[in-house]
Amino acid sequence: MKTLKFNELEKRLGVTRSPWRELLAPVSGKVAVLAIGRDGCPGCVRLKPALAGLAKTLAAGHPGRISFASVHVSCPKGSREESLRSKKTFGHYFYPTVIILIRAKDIGPVEYYRAISPSMSELKRHASNALRAADSLK
């Protein structure tokens, strides 16, 4: 599972002028799972190791078909500036937020699922369903 710093991702989005979904779900027929977390978030701390375990399990069962990324939002000295930019970019409000994207060849990336601090069983079920849906979209 790769970790992306929001401020670096934000710069890449500015340079490419691509919507974030285009950058994070670039391949048709594949599933991208994105977890957005921030400094000082207890739920984010609990989610991270569980999500890494799920990523390892699903990636092993579906090689090359699903990717997991964690977006880290920094809040130095309690500053909310980066968090507010993240919320505007991704359209979320709470942390951690998990988003599953599927890229369809005819219309590009679509959001399949979004949840705040989901259980791993729920996330696994939705990711598995997204993999089946991705088959029909490639």
N, C-alpha and C positions, 0 to 999 in steps of 0.2 A: 504494500500500500504506500503510495507516494504522498508526501506532505507538500502542500503549496502554501507559501506565505501570501496572504491576501494582497499586500501592497505590491509584491512582485507580479502577481497575476493581473492586478489592476493596470500595471504598466504595460504588460503584454497586450491586454485588451485595448489600451489606448493606441499602441503602435499598430496593431493589426486592424483596428476599427471593426473587429468582429464581435457579434454578441457572445456572451459568455458560454451559451449552450454550444455554439459552433466550435469554440476552442476546446471544450471539455468532452464533447461527444463527436469526434471527427470521423468515425468509421461506421458506415451503414451496416445494420444487422448486429451491432454489438451493444452491450449495456455498460453504462458508466454510473457508478455509485459515488456520490459526493457528500461528504460530511463537513458541515461548517461549524467550527468551534472557536472559542476565544479564550484569552487569558482569564484566569480566575473563575472559570465556569466549572463547578463541581460535576455537573452532568456530563460535560465534555471529557473530563478526566476519567469518569466511569465508562463512558462509551468507547473511548479510544482502544483499550486492549480487547474488548469484546468485538469491536468492528474489525480489528486486525485479524483476529481468529476466524471470523466469518469470511473475510477476504481471502485468507489462505485456503479455507475449505472450498469455497465456491470457485476460486481460480483453479484449484487442482482438479475439480470436477468438470470444469468448462474452460479448458486452456485456450487463451487468446480471445475469449468471447465476452469476458466481463473484467472491468477495471475498477479499482477503488482509489479514491483520492480524498485526502483530508485538507481542507482549507483552514489555515490558522489565521485568526484575526488578532492582532496585537492591540493591547490597551495599556500603553506605558503610562505609569503614574496615574492610573484611573481615567485617562483620556478616553472619551467616547467617539472621537472623530473617525477613526478607522472603522469602528463598529457601525457607525451610521452610514458610511460609504458602502460597507458590505451589505447592509440591509437594503440600501437603494439598488445596488447592483443585482443581488440575487432575489430580492423581493421576499425576504424572510424577516421575522422579528425576534424570535426566541432562539436560544442556543441550548443544546446542539440541534441543528436542523439537518436532516438527511434527505437528499434528493436522488431519485433514480431517473436517468435519461436513457432514451433509446433514439437512435438516429435512423430515420426512414429515408430510403434513397430518393423518394419523390418530393418530400417536404422538409427534409433536414431533421434536426434534433427536436424531440418532443419530450415533455416531462411526463413520466409514467406514474411517479409516486413522490409524495413529499410528506414528511412527518417530523414532529418535534420529539426528540429523545425516544425513538421507537425501541421496542424490545427486539432482541436478536431473532427470536422466532418469527415475529412479524416481518422484520426486514428480510429474513431469509425467504419467507413465503413470497413476498413481493418481488424480490430479486429473481427468484425462480420463475415466477409468472412473467416477468419482464424478459427473461431469456427466451421463453416460448413465444412471446409477442414479437421479439426481435427477429425470430426466424421468418415470420410472415412479412416483415418489413424490408428485408434485404433484396 
